[in-house]
């Protein structure tokens, strides 16, 4: 899964969304976006995110 990441710990996004560890994120335009049809959340890529490998 190219350009996909998972967070290694729970976090709260700038939008105030609580996101559990292990959630899937997509990297677009230097910003991570949560892959979730029911809510919108963003985060900056840092060391709490790891790339998804096949």
Phi, psi and omega per residue, in radians:
X1 nan 1.618 -3.114
X2 -1.167 2.367 3.128
X3 1.168 0.447 3.055
X4 -2.023 2.537 -3.076
X5 -2.401 2.802 3.007
X6 -2.222 2.449 3.090
X7 -1.431 2.419 -3.065
X8 -1.553 -0.139 3.104
X9 -2.554 2.794 3.083
X10 -1.047 2.580 3.106
X11 -2.629 2.822 3.019
X12 -2.022 2.203 -3.065
X13 -1.426 2.930 3.077
X14 -1.020 -0.427 3.099
X15 -1.406 -0.078 -3.135
X16 1.554 0.169 3.129
X17 -1.445 2.253 3.005
X18 -1.451 2.244 -3.110
X19 -2.194 2.182 -3.131
X20 -1.264 2.650 3.068
X21 -0.997 2.513 3.108
X22 1.582 0.032 3.139
X23 -1.262 2.653 -3.100
X24 -1.590 2.341 -3.133
X25 -2.242 2.623 3.086
X26 -2.014 2.324 3.120
X27 -1.590 2.104 3.130
X28 -2.467 2.200 3.098
X29 0.942 0.799 3.110
X30 1.089 0.382 3.108
X31 -2.382 2.409 3.081
X32 -1.511 2.394 3.080
X33 -2.147 2.274 3.133
X34 -1.109 2.333 3.091
X35 -1.551 1.655 -3.073
X36 -2.782 2.135 -3.111
X37 -1.259 -0.319 -3.039
X38 -1.700 -0.221 -3.136
X39 -2.677 2.822 -3.113
X40 -2.052 2.272 3.103
X41 -2.642 2.580 3.105
X42 -2.265 2.839 3.078
X43 -2.755 2.756 3.032
X44 -1.578 2.494 -3.136
X45 -1.195 2.160 3.074
X46 -2.519 -2.930 -3.034
X47 -1.302 -0.025 3.048
X48 -1.507 -0.028 3.129
X49 -1.982 2.437 3.102
X50 -2.177 2.451 3.124
X51 -1.142 2.548 3.078
X52 -1.478 2.268 3.079
X53 -1.998 2.607 -3.123
X54 -1.239 nan nan
